[in-house]
Amino acid sequence: MRNCTAISMFILWGLTDDPQLQILIFIFLLITYMLSVVGNLTIIILTLVDPYLKTAMYFFLQNFSFLEITFTSTCIPRFLYSLTTGDKTITYSGCVCQIFLTDIFAITEFFLLAAMSYDRYVAICKPLHYMTIMSHEVCKRLVLCCWLISLLILLPPTSLGLKLEFRDNNVLDHFLCDANPILKISCSDTWLLENMVIFCSVLIFVVTLLCVVLSYMFIMRTILRFPSAQQKMKAFSTCSSHFIVVSISYGSCIFIYTKPSAKDEMILNKVVAILVTSVSPMLNPFIYTLRNQQVKQAFNNLVKRILMLSKK
């Protein structure tokens, strides 16, 4: 018989006990977090105030930037606080909230990337009907569906996870609350929950990736039929930013679920988790702005307005 006890607090082990390395990690995460928030917030403001950024693509980008801010804000500030104060404890309710929020934001991002790939398909393969097919009402419904599907997928494993019981050991080998380390220290029968998590993860990955791959297959076929090289380059440039973000998101996901040796599994997961929660949200605004002339122009216009107002 295993001695299961009611646990009200978890201890997040973190990344390292080396004080010098902790300082470097803190500086790195603080910089990436600030850049992530400022960069994504800038995109949201630009898509709200600039009249030329009112198409479906920028509406999806606005929502994607919001998800990036909320996703990184759920993980990084808590870890920065832990590095600053040395307090590694987190309450049971706080841990549950962190898992639920990070998961729903991450899942919604994947479905939103699939919706964005469909938007690129319509823009290139059906340009004459683009405004009709991708109307503002349709875009709002697609975004709402992304949130609702994510919630429906997440509710069954979450309800099972709330019934887990634990031993006296409440140390989580991670810098944030995650399903894997929690399942490892639970003394409940986790077979059903583990398989449900795997099934949901595979379902999300396969369905959204299939949508992306099919969209880009049709896009590539259409682009290759364009008569001039200039038309092909222009069409490729409209998809390049989204394709890079998709590659980063799915690449990191594949990396996390590739099972290395038992010894290295947790170390690898923590390193990839740092990249996913801090570096990826920071890169996305730069990817979209540096490769998009409309966003650059909107940013320049906003800066000019601010300077004009400051002079008055």
C-alpha positions as CSV (number, residue, x, y, z in Angstrom):
1,M,0.0,0.0,0.0
2,R,1.3,3.4,-1.0
3,N,0.9,6.2,1.5
4,C,-1.0,8.9,-0.3
5,T,-1.3,12.3,1.4
6,A,-3.0,15.6,0.6
7,I,-0.5,18.0,-0.8
8,S,-1.1,21.8,-0.7
9,M,2.3,22.8,-2.0
10,F,4.8,21.8,-4.7
11,I,8.5,22.6,-4.9
12,L,9.8,23.5,-8.4
13,W,13.3,22.2,-8.7
14,G,14.3,24.6,-11.4
15,L,17.2,24.4,-13.8
16,T,20.3,24.6,-11.7
17,D,21.6,25.3,-8.2
18,D,24.7,27.1,-9.5
19,P,24.3,30.8,-8.3
20,Q,26.3,32.2,-11.2
21,L,24.4,30.2,-13.8
22,Q,21.2,31.3,-12.2
23,I,22.2,35.0,-12.7
24,L,22.9,34.3,-16.4
25,I,19.5,32.5,-16.8
26,F,17.7,35.4,-15.0
27,I,19.2,38.0,-17.3
28,F,18.6,35.9,-20.4
29,L,14.9,35.3,-19.5
30,L,14.3,38.8,-18.4
31,I,15.5,40.2,-21.7
32,T,13.7,37.7,-23.8
33,Y,10.5,38.2,-21.8
34,M,10.6,42.0,-22.2
35,L,11.3,41.7,-25.9
36,S,8.4,39.1,-26.3
37,V,5.9,41.4,-24.5
38,V,7.0,44.6,-26.2
39,G,7.2,43.0,-29.7
40,N,3.9,41.2,-29.6
41,L,2.2,44.2,-28.0
42,T,3.5,46.4,-30.8
43,I,2.0,44.1,-33.4
44,I,-1.4,44.1,-31.5
45,I,-1.4,48.0,-31.4
46,L,-0.4,48.3,-35.1
47,T,-3.2,45.9,-36.2
48,L,-5.7,47.9,-34.2
49,V,-4.7,51.4,-35.2
50,D,-3.5,51.1,-38.8
51,P,-6.3,51.0,-41.4
52,Y,-4.1,49.0,-43.9
53,L,-3.7,46.1,-41.4
54,K,-7.4,45.2,-41.3
55,T,-7.3,42.0,-43.4
56,A,-7.9,38.5,-42.1
57,M,-4.1,37.8,-42.0
58,Y,-3.5,40.6,-39.6
59,F,-6.6,39.8,-37.5
60,F,-5.1,36.3,-37.0
61,L,-1.7,37.7,-36.3
62,Q,-3.2,40.0,-33.7
63,N,-4.8,37.0,-31.9
64,F,-1.6,35.0,-32.2
65,S,0.5,37.8,-30.6
66,F,-2.1,38.0,-27.8
67,L,-1.6,34.2,-27.2
68,E,2.2,34.6,-27.2
69,I,2.0,37.3,-24.5
70,T,-0.3,35.3,-22.3
71,F,1.6,32.0,-22.9
72,T,5.0,33.4,-21.9
73,S,3.5,35.5,-19.1
74,T,2.0,32.3,-17.5
75,C,5.5,30.7,-17.3
76,I,8.4,33.2,-17.2
77,P,7.5,35.8,-14.5
78,R,6.9,33.1,-11.9
79,F,10.3,31.5,-12.7
80,L,12.0,35.0,-12.6
81,Y,10.5,35.5,-9.1
82,S,11.8,32.1,-8.0
83,L,15.3,33.0,-9.3
84,T,15.2,36.4,-7.5
85,T,13.9,35.3,-4.1
86,G,15.0,31.7,-4.0
87,D,11.4,30.7,-3.3
88,K,10.7,27.5,-5.2
89,T,7.3,26.7,-3.7
90,I,4.0,27.0,-5.6
91,T,0.6,26.2,-4.2
92,Y,-1.5,23.3,-5.5
93,S,-4.1,25.6,-7.0
94,G,-1.4,27.8,-8.5
95,C,0.2,24.7,-10.1
96,V,-3.1,23.6,-11.5
97,C,-3.8,27.1,-12.9
98,Q,-0.4,27.2,-14.5
99,I,-0.8,23.8,-16.2
100,F,-4.3,24.7,-17.5
101,L,-3.4,28.1,-18.8
102,T,-0.1,27.1,-20.5
103,D,-1.9,24.1,-22.1
104,I,-4.9,26.0,-23.4
105,F,-2.8,28.9,-24.8
106,A,-0.4,26.4,-26.5
107,I,-3.2,24.2,-28.0
108,T,-5.1,27.3,-29.2
109,E,-1.9,28.5,-30.9
110,F,-1.6,25.3,-32.9
111,F,-5.2,25.5,-34.1
112,L,-4.7,29.2,-34.9
113,L,-1.7,28.4,-37.0
114,A,-3.9,25.9,-38.9
115,A,-6.5,28.7,-39.5
116,M,-3.7,31.1,-40.6
117,S,-2.5,28.5,-43.1
118,Y,-6.0,28.2,-44.5
119,D,-6.1,32.0,-44.8
120,R,-2.8,31.9,-46.8
121,Y,-4.4,29.2,-49.0
122,V,-7.4,31.3,-49.8
123,A,-5.3,34.4,-50.4
124,I,-3.1,32.7,-53.0
125,C,-5.4,30.0,-54.5
126,K,-8.6,32.0,-54.5
127,P,-7.5,35.7,-54.5
128,L,-10.7,37.0,-56.3
129,H,-12.9,35.5,-53.5
130,Y,-10.6,36.3,-50.6
131,M,-12.6,39.2,-49.1
132,T,-15.8,37.2,-49.4
133,I,-14.5,33.9,-48.0
134,M,-12.3,35.5,-45.2
135,S,-14.8,38.1,-44.0
136,H,-14.3,39.6,-40.6
137,E,-17.3,37.5,-39.3
138,V,-15.7,34.3,-40.6
139,C,-12.4,35.2,-39.0
140,K,-14.0,35.8,-35.6
141,R,-15.8,32.5,-35.8
142,L,-12.5,30.7,-36.7
143,V,-10.7,32.2,-33.7
144,L,-13.6,31.4,-31.4
145,C,-13.6,27.8,-32.7
146,C,-9.9,27.5,-31.9
147,W,-10.6,28.5,-28.3
148,L,-13.6,26.2,-27.9
149,I,-11.9,23.1,-29.5
150,S,-8.9,23.7,-27.2
151,L,-11.1,23.9,-24.2
152,L,-13.1,20.7,-25.1
153,I,-9.8,18.8,-25.7
154,L,-8.3,20.0,-22.4
155,L,-11.3,19.4,-20.1
156,P,-11.3,15.6,-19.8
157,P,-7.5,15.2,-18.9
158,T,-7.8,18.2,-16.5
159,S,-10.8,16.7,-14.7
160,L,-8.9,13.4,-14.2
161,G,-5.7,15.3,-13.2
162,L,-7.6,17.1,-10.3
163,K,-8.3,13.6,-8.8
164,L,-4.6,12.7,-8.5
165,E,-3.2,11.9,-5.1
166,F,0.5,12.3,-4.1
167,R,3.1,10.8,-1.8
168,D,5.1,12.8,0.7
169,N,7.4,13.7,-2.1
170,N,6.2,17.1,-3.6
171,V,9.3,18.0,-5.6
172,L,8.7,18.6,-9.3
173,D,11.8,18.2,-11.5
174,H,11.0,21.3,-13.6
175,F,11.0,25.1,-13.5
176,L,7.3,25.2,-14.2
177,C,4.3,23.0,-13.4
178,D,4.0,20.4,-16.2
179,A,2.1,17.1,-16.6
180,N,5.1,14.8,-16.8
181,P,6.8,15.6,-13.5
182,I,3.4,15.7,-11.7
183,L,2.5,12.2,-13.0
184,K,5.9,10.9,-11.9
185,I,5.3,11.8,-8.2
186,S,1.7,10.8,-8.1
187,C,0.7,7.7,-6.2
188,S,-2.6,7.3,-8.1
189,D,-3.0,5.0,-11.0
190,T,-2.0,7.3,-13.9
191,W,-2.4,4.9,-16.8
192,L,-5.6,6.3,-18.1
193,L,-4.5,9.9,-17.7
194,E,-1.1,9.3,-19.3
195,N,-2.8,7.6,-22.4
196,M,-5.4,10.4,-22.6
197,V,-2.6,13.0,-22.6
198,I,-0.8,11.1,-25.4
199,F,-4.0,10.7,-27.4
200,C,-4.9,14.4,-27.1
201,S,-1.4,15.5,-28.0
202,V,-1.2,13.3,-31.0
203,L,-4.7,14.4,-32.1
204,I,-3.9,18.1,-31.8
205,F,-0.5,17.6,-33.6
206,V,-1.9,15.4,-36.4
207,V,-5.1,17.4,-37.1
208,T,-3.4,20.8,-37.1
209,L,-0.3,19.7,-39.0
210,L,-2.5,18.0,-41.7
211,C,-4.4,21.3,-42.2
212,V,-1.1,23.1,-42.6
213,V,0.5,20.6,-44.9
214,L,-2.6,20.4,-47.1
215,S,-2.9,24.1,-47.3
216,Y,0.8,24.5,-48.3
217,M,0.5,21.7,-50.9
218,F,-2.2,23.6,-52.7
219,I,-0.3,26.9,-52.2
220,M,2.9,25.4,-53.8
221,R,0.9,23.9,-56.7
222,T,-0.7,27.2,-57.4
223,I,2.5,29.2,-57.1
224,L,4.4,26.9,-59.4
225,R,1.8,27.6,-62.1
226,F,2.4,31.4,-62.0
227,P,4.0,32.6,-65.3
228,S,6.6,35.0,-64.0
229,A,9.3,34.7,-61.4
230,Q,8.3,38.0,-59.8
231,Q,4.8,36.7,-59.1
232,K,6.2,33.5,-57.6
233,M,8.6,35.5,-55.3
234,K,5.7,37.8,-54.2
235,A,3.5,34.8,-53.4
236,F,6.3,33.0,-51.5
237,S,7.0,36.2,-49.5
238,T,3.4,36.4,-48.2
239,C,3.7,32.8,-46.8
240,S,7.4,32.8,-45.6
241,S,6.8,34.4,-42.2
242,H,3.9,32.0,-41.3
243,F,5.9,29.0,-42.6
244,I,8.9,29.9,-40.4
245,V,6.7,30.3,-37.3
246,V,5.0,26.9,-38.1
247,S,8.4,25.3,-38.5
248,I,9.6,26.6,-35.1
249,S,6.3,25.6,-33.3
250,Y,6.1,22.0,-34.7
251,G,9.8,21.5,-34.6
252,S,10.0,22.2,-30.9
253,C,6.9,20.0,-30.3
254,I,8.5,17.1,-32.1
255,F,11.7,17.7,-30.1
256,I,9.8,17.5,-26.8
257,Y,8.0,14.3,-27.6
258,T,11.1,12.5,-29.0
259,K,12.0,10.2,-26.2
260,P,15.8,10.2,-25.4
261,S,17.4,8.0,-22.7
262,A,15.7,8.2,-19.3
263,K,18.6,10.1,-17.9
264,D,18.5,12.9,-20.4
265,E,14.8,13.1,-21.0
266,M,14.0,15.6,-18.2
267,I,17.0,17.8,-18.9
268,L,16.1,17.9,-22.6
269,N,12.5,18.7,-21.9
270,K,13.5,21.6,-19.5
271,V,15.8,23.1,-22.1
272,V,13.3,22.9,-24.9
273,A,10.6,24.3,-22.5
274,I,12.8,27.3,-21.9
275,L,13.1,27.9,-25.6
276,V,9.4,27.4,-26.3
277,T,8.3,29.7,-23.4
278,S,10.8,32.5,-23.9
279,V,12.7,32.5,-27.2
280,S,9.9,31.4,-29.5
281,P,7.5,34.2,-28.4
282,M,10.3,36.7,-28.7
283,L,11.2,35.6,-32.3
284,N,7.7,35.7,-33.8
285,P,7.3,39.5,-33.8
286,F,10.7,39.9,-35.5
287,I,9.9,37.2,-38.1
288,Y,6.6,38.9,-39.0
289,T,7.9,42.5,-39.0
290,L,11.3,42.1,-40.6
291,R,9.8,40.1,-43.6
292,N,6.6,42.3,-44.0
293,Q,6.7,45.7,-45.7
294,Q,3.1,46.6,-44.6
295,V,3.9,46.0,-40.9
296,K,7.2,48.0,-41.3
297,Q,5.3,50.9,-42.9
298,A,2.6,50.8,-40.2
299,F,5.3,50.9,-37.5
300,N,7.0,53.9,-39.2
301,N,3.6,55.7,-39.4
302,L,2.9,55.0,-35.8
303,V,6.3,56.4,-34.7
304,K,5.8,59.5,-36.9
305,R,2.4,60.1,-35.2
306,I,3.9,59.7,-31.7
307,L,6.7,62.1,-32.6
308,M,4.2,64.7,-34.0
309,L,2.1,64.4,-30.9
310,S,5.1,64.8,-28.6
311,K,6.2,68.0,-30.4
312,K,2.7,69.5,-29.9
